[in-house]
């Protein structure tokens, strides 16, 4: 089994919790203290009385913000208008 296959078969919640645990044990030297902050690239205060696992689960259940359009999207829209 390759690393790619192992990751594909891994539950995303379990993967994020494993990364969060590594960040916490490393003292945040890898990138930051919160995996969600690293993904979103913005501060995310810890909810009172919440664990990292609960926070990750809540974040996974939230509605995602749509990705910003890329230059290829604009070119395709212009092409299709013709």
Residue, then its C-alpha position, 0 to 999 in steps of 0.5 A: x500500500x502506498x502513502x497515497x492509498x493509505x491517506x485515501x482510505x483514512x477518515x478526514x476527521x481522524x487525519x485532522x485529529x492526528x495532525x492536531x495531536x502532532x502540532x500540540x506535542x511539537x509545541x506548535x513548531x510545525x506551523x501553528x497550534x491549531x490545524x483549523x487555523x492553518x487550513x483557514x489561514x486566520x485566527x480561530x479562538x478555542x470555544x470554552x469547554x471544547x476539545x480539539x476533536x469537538x472543534x474539528x468535528x464542528x468545523x467539518x460540519x460547517x458550510x464551506x466558503x466557495x473557492x475564489x474563481x481562478x483566472x481559468x474560470x474567467x477565460x472559460x466564461x469569456x470563451x463560452x459567451x462567444 
